[in-house]
Amino acid sequence: MKIVALAQLDDAARQRMLRRANSRIFDAQILESARRAIEDVQARGDDALLDYTRRWDGVDLTREQLIVRRDEIAAARGAVTRELQDALTEAIGRSRRFNERLLPGNWLVTPEAGITVGVRFTPLEGVGVYVPAGKGAFPSTCVTIVTPAVVAGVTEIAVLAPPRADGRLDPALLVACDLLGIDRIFRCNGVAGIAAFAVGTDTIPAVPAIVGPGNPYIVATQLMAQTLGVRMLAMLGPTEAMVLADGDADPRRLALDLLNEAEHGQDSAAILVTDSRTLAADVTRVLPEYLARLPQERQAFARAALTDYGGIVLAQSMDAAVDFVNQYAPEHLQIAMRDPQGVLARIRNAGEILLGQDTPFSAGNYAIGVPAALPTGGAARTGSGVTALSFLKSSSVASLDATGLATVRPVVEQLGTYEGFPAHVMAVVER
């Protein structure tokens, strides 16, 4: 695991770390590939879905197999252990309770005589949820995205995932959907499926919004879908995690938490930021012990995530360390310090903030109930994790009586006249 001195990072190295794998999303070739996929699906419909799945996933499907049947969902119950079903139920329950606390209320107030203003929140009419499958099985992705949509009251929720080599979907994913009351489940190649959510086919419906994590091709296709008026709810690219630690942190726990996110994939990033040279050395000493216990594929993923886009950043001071965290804007952040609450107020940019070394990333991923679908690639500077709020839209509400109209009339006259809109002025003067 490499150690780099923050003060000695040249501009190129710093920018590569800040951009990480999400920078590939805006590669011209990837964006063009996404555009072509949308055009192909728009032109050929389900045939394009089948062709993409055959070419990129190595699976031959029929048109009928694009839709997951009810009997497949029932069979999945028998293929998943009771313990795993209980874990999914508990995870859904915690996520549901968290998101219910977030729901805003409609309101109307009368701040001045004759003037009433307010806001009304309504859910999106529909959403397409993409659940990846290329690097494993991820029923937790369904839980963390679909639960908030259910809580928000989204009318139509469709889930899509690429098939496994045998043409089936992960049974735990089907169980999670069933627990959440979702029966519109589709299987096909991810890029083509997202394109179908954007333009619609005979089998897969067009939806007003799309959300789901994935590789740069998946995210680029969601970006291109926005040109058709489809809303992309969050930038969810390759995962990244950062730990901010002082000299009192336990190096073994740090190593464990860095590996937690590093094992996701070669395009992931896992970074320790500290001002303690001793701690940095201790982490590099103990980490290989835990790394060796991972399966070979996960070892390869973790090594890449800890060296390519990740590593240990040694800051000259804790102030400089905090500044770097805010500049990086990590998806996942753990504060492993003597006083994590005290540092919390200084963190401006992070998708999630986990306080203390008793709060590992995996607990946030699976079990606490906080969102685990979080903005990546620096999008935490302007975006948030996927919650019930992501699936709501607001409409302003206003009402004037004669007294209120007389109160606002001078403002309308002055601004309407200044901006050259006589009809605006007539609307209040001549009525």
Secondary structure, 3 states (H helix, E strand, C coil): CCEEEHHHCCHHHHHHHHHCHHHHHHCHHHHHHHHHHHHHHHHHCHHHHHHHHHHHCCCCCCCHHHECCHHHHHHHHHHCCHHHHHHHHHHHHHHHHHHHHHCCCCEEEEEECCEEEEEEEEECCEEEEECCCCCCCCHHHHHHHHHHHHHHCCCEEEEEECCCCCCCCCHHHHHHHHHCCCCCEEECCHHHHHHHHHHCCCCCCCCCEEECCCCHHHHHHHHHHHHHCCEECCCCCCCEEEEEECCCCCHHHHHHHHHHHHCCCCCCEEEEEECCHHHHHHHHHHHHHHHCCCCHHHHHHHHHHHHCCCEEEECCCHHHHHHHHHHHCCCEEEEECCCHHHHHCCCCCCCEEEECCCCCHHHHHHCCCCCCCCCCCCHHHCCCCCCHHHHEEEEEEEEECHHHHHHHHHHHHHHHHHCCCHHHHHHHHCC
